[in-house]
C-alpha cells in the first residue's frame, strides 16, 4: 500500500480530501487518530450513518 493510503487508514489524514491533521500539543507534527476519520469540512450527516468518525484534530 502507498504512504498516503496508509495515512488514511490510520487517521493521519482525512479519508476524503487527504488533508493532514495537526498535533494539538506540537503544531510542527502531524496527528494520528488511529482509525480512518473525516475532517470537519468533509464530515456530513450521511457519513455518520456509514460509521465514519469525525476528526478531533485541526487540519494543517
N, CA, C and O atoms as a GROMACS GRO file, in nm:
protein
  240
    1UNK      N    1   0.085  -0.117   0.000
    1UNK     CA    2   0.000   0.000   0.000
    1UNK      C    3   0.090   0.124   0.000
    1UNK      O    4   0.201   0.121   0.053
    2UNK      N    5   0.041   0.232  -0.059
    2UNK     CA    6   0.118   0.356  -0.064
    2UNK      C    7   0.116   0.430   0.068
    2UNK      O    8   0.035   0.401   0.157
    3UNK      N    9   0.205   0.527   0.080
    3UNK     CA   10   0.218   0.602   0.206
    3UNK      C   11   0.090   0.681   0.239
    3UNK      O   12   0.047   0.684   0.354
    4UNK      N   13   0.030   0.746   0.139
    4UNK     CA   14  -0.092   0.822   0.165
    4UNK      C   15  -0.206   0.729   0.203
    4UNK      O   16  -0.284   0.761   0.292
    5UNK      N   17  -0.216   0.615   0.138
    5UNK     CA   18  -0.320   0.517   0.172
    5UNK      C   19  -0.305   0.471   0.316
    5UNK      O   20  -0.404   0.458   0.388
    6UNK      N   21  -0.183   0.447   0.360
    6UNK     CA   22  -0.159   0.407   0.499
    6UNK      C   23  -0.196   0.520   0.595
    6UNK      O   24  -0.250   0.494   0.702
    7UNK      N   25  -0.168   0.645   0.556
    7UNK     CA   26  -0.205   0.760   0.640
    7UNK      C   27  -0.356   0.774   0.652
    7UNK      O   28  -0.406   0.814   0.757
    8UNK      N   29  -0.429   0.741   0.546
    8UNK     CA   30  -0.576   0.746   0.551
    8UNK      C   31  -0.628   0.637   0.644
    8UNK      O   32  -0.718   0.662   0.724
    9UNK      N   33  -0.573   0.517   0.634
    9UNK     CA   34  -0.618   0.405   0.717
    9UNK      C   35  -0.593   0.431   0.865
    9UNK      O   36  -0.677   0.396   0.948
   10UNK      N   37  -0.480   0.492   0.900
   10UNK     CA   38  -0.452   0.515   1.042
   10UNK      C   39  -0.500   0.651   1.093
   10UNK      O   40  -0.476   0.686   1.209
   11UNK      N   41  -0.569   0.729   1.008
   11UNK     CA   42  -0.629   0.855   1.052
   11UNK      C   43  -0.532   0.971   1.063
   11UNK      O   44  -0.560   1.067   1.136
   12UNK      N   45  -0.421   0.965   0.993
   12UNK     CA   46  -0.327   1.077   0.991
   12UNK      C   47  -0.377   1.186   0.897
   12UNK      O   48  -0.345   1.304   0.916
   13UNK      N   49  -0.456   1.147   0.796
   13UNK     CA   50  -0.516   1.246   0.707
   13UNK      C   51  -0.662   1.209   0.680
   13UNK      O   52  -0.704   1.096   0.705
   14UNK      N   53  -0.738   1.305   0.631
   14UNK     CA   54  -0.881   1.287   0.605
   14UNK      C   55  -0.902   1.180   0.498
   14UNK      O   56  -0.831   1.176   0.398
   15UNK      N   57  -0.999   1.094   0.521
   15UNK     CA   58  -1.031   0.987   0.427
   15UNK      C   59  -1.078   1.042   0.293
   15UNK      O   60  -1.059   0.976   0.190
   16UNK      N   61  -1.138   1.159   0.291
   16UNK     CA   62  -1.200   1.212   0.170
   16UNK      C   63  -1.117   1.316   0.096
   16UNK      O   64  -1.103   1.307  -0.026
   17UNK      N   65  -1.060   1.414   0.166
   17UNK     CA   66  -0.984   1.519   0.097
   17UNK      C   67  -0.833   1.498   0.106
   17UNK      O   68  -0.758   1.559   0.029
   18UNK      N   69  -0.786   1.414   0.199
   18UNK     CA   70  -0.644   1.385   0.210
   18UNK      C   71  -0.562   1.487   0.287
   18UNK      O   72  -0.439   1.476   0.292
   19UNK      N   73  -0.626   1.585   0.348
   19UNK     CA   74  -0.553   1.685   0.428
   19UNK      C   75  -0.503   1.620   0.557
   19UNK      O   76  -0.573   1.538   0.618
   20UNK      N   77  -0.382   1.657   0.599
   20UNK     CA   78  -0.323   1.602   0.720
   20UNK      C   79  -0.368   1.679   0.843
   20UNK      O   80  -0.400   1.798   0.835
   21UNK      N   81  -0.370   1.612   0.959
   21UNK     CA   82  -0.413   1.672   1.084
   21UNK      C   83  -0.293   1.720   1.165
   21UNK      O   84  -0.188   1.656   1.165
   22UNK      N   85  -0.311   1.831   1.235
   22UNK     CA   86  -0.206   1.893   1.316
   22UNK      C   87  -0.215   1.841   1.459
   22UNK      O   88  -0.323   1.834   1.517
   23UNK      N   89  -0.100   1.805   1.515
   23UNK     CA   90  -0.094   1.759   1.654
   23UNK      C   91  -0.122   1.878   1.745
   23UNK      O   92  -0.054   1.980   1.736
   24UNK      N   93  -0.223   1.868   1.835
   24UNK     CA   94  -0.256   1.981   1.921
   24UNK      C   95  -0.145   2.018   2.020
   24UNK      O   96  -0.137   2.133   2.063
   25UNK      N   97  -0.060   1.923   2.056
   25UNK     CA   98   0.048   1.950   2.151
   25UNK      C   99   0.173   2.005   2.083
   25UNK      O  100   0.247   2.082   2.144
   26UNK      N  101   0.197   1.966   1.958
   26UNK     CA  102   0.314   2.012   1.884
   26UNK      C  103   0.273   2.045   1.741
   26UNK      O  104   0.265   1.955   1.658
   27UNK      N  105   0.246   2.172   1.711
   27UNK     CA  106   0.198   2.211   1.578
   27UNK      C  107   0.290   2.174   1.461
   27UNK      O  108   0.248   2.175   1.346
   28UNK      N  109   0.414   2.142   1.490
   28UNK     CA  110   0.508   2.104   1.385
   28UNK      C  111   0.491   1.958   1.342
   28UNK      O  112   0.548   1.917   1.241
   29UNK      N  113   0.414   1.880   1.415
   29UNK     CA  114   0.395   1.738   1.386
   29UNK      C  115   0.253   1.710   1.339
   29UNK      O  116   0.162   1.789   1.363
   30UNK      N  117   0.236   1.596   1.272
   30UNK     CA  118   0.102   1.554   1.232
   30UNK      C  119   0.042   1.468   1.342
   30UNK      O  120   0.114   1.408   1.423
   31UNK      N  121  -0.091   1.462   1.346
   31UNK     CA  122  -0.163   1.388   1.449
   31UNK      C  123  -0.227   1.265   1.387
   31UNK      O  124  -0.283   1.273   1.278
   32UNK      N  125  -0.219   1.152   1.455
   32UNK     CA  126  -0.279   1.028   1.409
   32UNK      C  127  -0.392   0.989   1.504
   32UNK      O  128  -0.372   0.978   1.625
   33UNK      N  129  -0.512   0.967   1.447
   33UNK     CA  130  -0.628   0.928   1.528
   33UNK      C  131  -0.626   0.779   1.562
   33UNK      O  132  -0.680   0.738   1.665
   34UNK      N  133  -0.564   0.697   1.476
   34UNK     CA  134  -0.560   0.553   1.500
   34UNK      C  135  -0.666   0.476   1.422
   34UNK      O  136  -0.670   0.353   1.427
   35UNK      N  137  -0.750   0.546   1.350
   35UNK     CA  138  -0.856   0.485   1.269
   35UNK      C  139  -0.898   0.588   1.163
   35UNK      O  140  -0.874   0.707   1.182
   36UNK      N  141  -0.959   0.544   1.052
   36UNK     CA  142  -0.998   0.638   0.946
   36UNK      C  143  -1.099   0.742   0.997
   36UNK      O  144  -1.194   0.707   1.066
   37UNK      N  145  -1.077   0.868   0.960
   37UNK     CA  146  -1.166   0.978   1.001
   37UNK      C  147  -1.188   1.075   0.885
   37UNK      O  148  -1.113   1.075   0.788
   38UNK      N  149  -1.292   1.157   0.898
   38UNK     CA  150  -1.318   1.266   0.804
   38UNK      C  151  -1.296   1.397   0.878
   38UNK      O  152  -1.331   1.410   0.995
   39UNK      N  153  -1.238   1.496   0.809
   39UNK     CA  154  -1.219   1.627   0.870
   39UNK      C  155  -1.354   1.696   0.885
   39UNK      O  156  -1.455   1.650   0.831
   40UNK      N  157  -1.356   1.806   0.958
   40UNK     CA  158  -1.482   1.877   0.985
   40UNK      C  159  -1.549   1.926   0.857
   40UNK      O  160  -1.672   1.925   0.849
   41UNK      N  161  -1.472   1.969   0.758
   41UNK     CA  162  -1.536   2.018   0.636
   41UNK      C  163  -1.588   1.906   0.546
   41UNK      O  164  -1.680   1.929   0.468
   42UNK      N  165  -1.534   1.786   0.556
   42UNK     CA  166  -1.583   1.673   0.475
   42UNK      C  167  -1.693   1.594   0.546
   42UNK      O  168  -1.773   1.528   0.481
   43UNK      N  169  -1.698   1.602   0.678
   43UNK     CA  170  -1.793   1.522   0.756
   43UNK      C  171  -1.935   1.574   0.737
   43UNK      O  172  -1.963   1.692   0.759
   44UNK      N  173  -2.023   1.487   0.697
   44UNK     CA  174  -2.164   1.521   0.676
   44UNK      C  175  -2.251   1.415   0.744
   44UNK      O  176  -2.202   1.306   0.776
   45UNK      N  177  -2.378   1.445   0.765
   45UNK     CA  178  -2.470   1.353   0.832
   45UNK      C  179  -2.476   1.214   0.767
   45UNK      O  180  -2.477   1.115   0.840
   46UNK      N  181  -2.478   1.202   0.632
   46UNK     CA  182  -2.481   1.067   0.574
   46UNK      C  183  -2.359   0.983   0.610
   46UNK      O  184  -2.368   0.860   0.618
   47UNK      N  185  -2.244   1.048   0.633
   47UNK     CA  186  -2.124   0.974   0.672
   47UNK      C  187  -2.141   0.912   0.810
   47UNK      O  188  -2.088   0.804   0.836
   48UNK      N  189  -2.213   0.979   0.896
   48UNK     CA  190  -2.238   0.927   1.030
   48UNK      C  191  -2.310   0.792   1.021
   48UNK      O  192  -2.281   0.700   1.097
   49UNK      N  193  -2.405   0.781   0.926
   49UNK     CA  194  -2.479   0.657   0.906
   49UNK      C  195  -2.387   0.544   0.858
   49UNK      O  196  -2.411   0.427   0.887
   50UNK      N  197  -2.283   0.581   0.785
   50UNK     CA  198  -2.187   0.482   0.735
   50UNK      C  199  -2.084   0.442   0.840
   50UNK      O  200  -2.005   0.350   0.818
   51UNK      N  201  -2.085   0.510   0.954
   51UNK     CA  202  -1.991   0.478   1.061
   51UNK      C  203  -1.860   0.553   1.054
   51UNK      O  204  -1.766   0.518   1.125
   52UNK      N  205  -1.852   0.656   0.970
   52UNK     CA  206  -1.730   0.736   0.960
   52UNK      C  207  -1.718   0.823   1.084
   52UNK      O  208  -1.815   0.889   1.123
   53UNK      N  209  -1.600   0.825   1.144
   53UNK     CA  210  -1.576   0.905   1.264
   53UNK      C  211  -1.537   1.047   1.225
   53UNK      O  212  -1.474   1.069   1.122
   54UNK      N  213  -1.575   1.144   1.308
   54UNK     CA  214  -1.536   1.284   1.287
   54UNK      C  215  -1.401   1.308   1.354
   54UNK      O  216  -1.380   1.266   1.468
   55UNK      N  217  -1.312   1.375   1.285
   55UNK     CA  218  -1.178   1.403   1.338
   55UNK      C  219  -1.185   1.499   1.457
   55UNK      O  220  -1.274   1.584   1.465
   56UNK      N  221  -1.091   1.484   1.548
   56UNK     CA  222  -1.083   1.572   1.663
   56UNK      C  223  -0.971   1.674   1.650
   56UNK      O  224  -0.969   1.773   1.724
   57UNK      N  225  -0.879   1.654   1.558
   57UNK     CA  226  -0.764   1.743   1.540
   57UNK      C  227  -0.789   1.842   1.427
   57UNK      O  228  -0.871   1.816   1.338
   58UNK      N  229  -0.718   1.956   1.429
   58UNK     CA  230  -0.727   2.056   1.323
   58UNK      C  231  -0.646   2.011   1.203
   58UNK      O  232  -0.553   1.932   1.215
   59UNK      N  233  -0.682   2.063   1.086
   59UNK     CA  234  -0.605   2.038   0.965
   59UNK      C  235  -0.480   2.123   0.964
   59UNK      O  236  -0.476   2.230   1.025
   60UNK      N  237  -0.377   2.076   0.898
   60UNK     CA  238  -0.253   2.152   0.885
   60UNK      C  239  -0.271   2.255   0.776
   60UNK      O  240  -0.179   2.331   0.747
   0.00000   0.00000   0.00000
